[in-house]
Amino acid sequence: MSDDDYVHWQDVTTRWNDNDTYGHLNNVVHHDIMDSVVNRWMIENGCLDPHDGDTVGLVKQVHCEYRAQAGFPDVVSVGLRVGELGRSSVRFEVGMRRSDGELFFEGSFTQAFIDRKSEETVPIEGDRRTALEGLQLASS
């Protein structure tokens, strides 16, 4: 995995309690990191206001592929891109590598945008769509 495989990068520091009894990141930590990186990016890029926004992003599907071990203490570099942008949902793709550069995890995280009050899906339009399109890899 190279830096060109993802559009956005964020470093996440592992915590002592992230390790399981076997001494590596517990599988739920990968989900937590993925969820945090996706939602932080959406908040910082105007795609989500979790407190006062009219819409929320609800998880529809998560896929995880564990390739190697990671654990505390380490800094995880998380790559993020949009793999598919639909009418009302988006599939984020995530890659994680340890500080030694080894890819240890790849996953995807699909969210649908939902009207907070009616709980109906809403189309991805305007600034939100533009921001999410910016997270797609450029075509070769």
N, C-alpha and C positions, 0 to 999 in steps of 0.2 A: 504494500500500500504506500503510495507516494502522496505528497502534499497536493498533487494535482487531481487526486481521486475524489476530493471533497472540496466544497466551496468555502466552508466556514470551519474554523478550528477553535476549540476551547480546552483549556487545561483544567482538570479536576484532581484535587489532592485526595488520595484515599485516607480513610480514618482507621484508627485502631480497631473499632468495633465492626469494620467492614469484613474482617477475616472470619472465616468459619473455623470449626474445630480442626479442619485439615490444614489450616494455615494459608488459605488463599481466599480471594474475594468470593463471598457467598453469591449464588446465582441471582438473588433478588437485588443485589447491589448494582449489577449491570443494568437492570430495568430502571432503578432509581437514577442512575447516571444518565441514561438515555432520556428519560422523562424530564429531568432537570435541564439538560442541555437544549432539548427541543423547546420547552416552554420558556426558558430564559431568552433564547433567540427570538421567539415570537413576541414576547413582551418588549424586548429592546428594539424590535423592528416594527412596532405598531400593529402587529397582527392579532394581539390578544391583550385585553384588559381584564384580568381575572376577577377584579372586584366590582367594577362599574360598567363593564362592557355589555352590549346587548346580546352578544354571542359568546359562546364558550366552545372550546375544542374538546371533544370527547373521544377517548381512545376506542377504536373499532377493532384493531388487530395489532399484535406484537409478534415479531419473529426474532428469534435469537439463535446465533451460531457461535458456540464457544470453541476457540481454536487453540488456546494455550492458557496457562495460569497467570494470574496477576494477584497482587496482594499489598498489604500495608508493610512498609511505607513505600509509596510510589506516587508519581504524578502521571495521571492518565491523560493522554492527548486524544481528544474526541473530535473526529471529523464528522461533518454534517452536510447533507445535500438533500434536495428534493428529487426523489426517483420518479414520482408520478403526481401530477397535479390534475385533479378531476374537477367536476362542477362544484361539489360541496365538500370534498375530502382531499387530503394530501397524504402521500406516503413519504415520510422522512426516512432516509437511510443513514446509518451510523456505523462508523468504524472506530475501534479503540485500540490504541497501542500503548505499551509500557514505555517508560523513560529510556529503555535500551533500544526502542524502535520496533520491537516485535509486535505484530498484529495479534491480539489475543481475543478479539470479539468483533463480530459484524452482526448487525441487526437492522430491522425496519420497524417503524412505528407509524401506524395509520390513524389519523384523526379526522373526524367529521366536524364541521362547524354547525352548531345548533343554536337556534334562537333560545335565549335564556328563559323566556316566559312560556312560549308555546311548545318548546322542546322539539320543534320541527327543524329539519336541515335547511340551511340557507346557502345560497350560492357564494362562491369565493369571487369577489369582485373588487374593482378599484385598487386602492393602495395595498390592500392585503394581497391581492393576486399579483401585483407588480413586485412586492417584496418577496413572495414565494417563488416567482419566476426567476428572481435574482439568485436563488439558492440552487437552481438547476445547473448542471454542467453544460458548458457550451458544446454545441454539436461540432463534430470533427469535420 
